[in-house]
């Protein structure tokens, strides 16, 4: 995880200092995250539409947020 954080926090003018092994490890880690997200979406653990837009707006504006109801097995 530290290597991912280090990669994401570099400035745009900074060349990546990843070794080929670090790059491969980061890509493998990112693939795992994507697969986890796909499984969660397939299981219905997601929100969409106006609920998602409102959640993103609240996060951007620093407003308190409530955890959306994800008890439904399907997307809302």
Secondary structure as UniProt FT lines:
FT   HELIX           2..8
FT   TURN            12..13
FT   HELIX           20..42
FT   TURN            43..44
FT   HELIX           49..61
//
